Amino acid sequence: VAGVAIATVIAHIVSAIVAVIYMFKKYEVLRFQKGEFKFHKESAKVALKISIPTTLQQCIMSFGSLALQRLVNTFDAATPGLLPGYTAGQRLETFLMIPAMCINSTMATYTGQNVGAGKFDRIKSGRTASRIITIAVQVGVGLIAFFLRYPLIQLFGVSGQSEAYGLEYLVTMIPCVIIFALNMSTLGSLQGAGDVVFTSFVSISGFVLRVGLAYILGLFTPIGYRMIWLNLPMGWIYSTVVSAIRFYGGKWKTKAIVKHPQGELATPEGAVIDAAE
């Protein structure tokens, strides 16, 4: 266990060093120099306004993950082999979610730029394009995972009943990740527009719903241990529907963190540029 922890820290250090080196070589505008390390009160306010809701969201979801882990441990006593199978399936599910999570980050940046430029039509067309791209990628990744599910699960060293549980988890999740992809494209748009309080609320309430359903339906209905992974699409469906209502309602258009007159953005040098470009 200590070795895994140390390896994780080393990986983060190496990743940070490589990222900084790449940034300095590739992007001149991002090269910080002596004398630039000064505290800017207004910039700090903007950063905190964006980050505090997200930080609380991540903390609550981490506690929720512990609650789900406890449920898995409870079922593992009656269904031996569930824990390693669940762990293997969960790790593979994380890989399946990477394309959608990348789209989330991309749409946040894209939306933020166009909100600043006042180009709201571009946001809608960009969201549509992102959904098409994400679904296409997720279907491709899902098909690969489905046809290679046996060797993928076996990478985690599971066998017998544990392997069966892991395969059940994976096969259930593969088609459902498309729902997650649709959700991420919309949440990314709302986050980029500055509607961070709402997106945090949706994520937190969706996660609470998932954990609650996992316990209630898992412990008191014949569904049993399967609710450990069936709770995921239930939470994603809720989040997708609520986020879509918010997006089409248009209230996010008034949530910009930093507003610029006439859609113009000021560069650090004082020049004015068209953000849509």
C-alpha positions, 0 to 999 in steps of 0.5 A: 500500500505504501508503494502505491502511495509513493508511486502516485506522488512520484507520478504527479511530480513527473507529470508537473515537471513535464507539463511546465517544460512543455508549457515553456517551450510551446507557449510563449504567452504562458512563460512566467518571469521574475516580478510577475508573482504578485497577488491580484485581489480581483483575480483571486475573487474570480478564482474563488467564485469559480473554485469554491462550489467545485471544491465542495462538490468534490469533497461531498462526492468523496464522502459519498464514494466512501459510503458506496465502498461501505455498501460494497463491503457489506455485500461482499460478505454474502457474495464472496469475490464481489469487492475485487470484481467491483474494483476492476470494473470501476477502474475500467469504467473510469477509462471509458469516461475519459473522452466525455470528461475531456469534452466537459473541459473543452466545452467549458473553455469554448463556452467561456470564450464565446460568452465573453464575446457575446456569441451565444449561437456559437455555444449552441452549435458547439454543444451540438458538435461536441455531442456528436463527437463524444457519442461517436468516440464513446461508441468506438471505445465502448465496442473495443471494451466490449469485445476485449472485456475478458482480457481487460478484466483479467489485467486486474488479476481477478478470476472465477466469481470475481471476474464474473462480477467485474464483467457484469459491471463492465457490460452494464456500464458500456452503453450507459457511458453515452448518457454520461457523455451527453451530461458532460457536454451540457455541464461543461457548457454551463460551467464555462458560462459561469453557472458553477453554483448550479452545476455543483448543485446538480452534481452533488444532488445527483450523487446523493440520489445515487448513493441513496438509491444504492442503499435503499434498492440494494438492501431492501429489494431483489436487485441486491448487489447490482445496485452498486453499479446500476446507481450510476446511470440513474444518477446520470439520467437525473443530471442530464435531464436537469442540466438540459432544462437549465441549458434550454431555459437560458438562465446561464446566459446571465451567469458570466463571472467576468463581463466584457462590454460589446463582447470584447476582451482586453489582453494583458498588454491592453489591446482589444481583441474579438474573443470569437476569433 
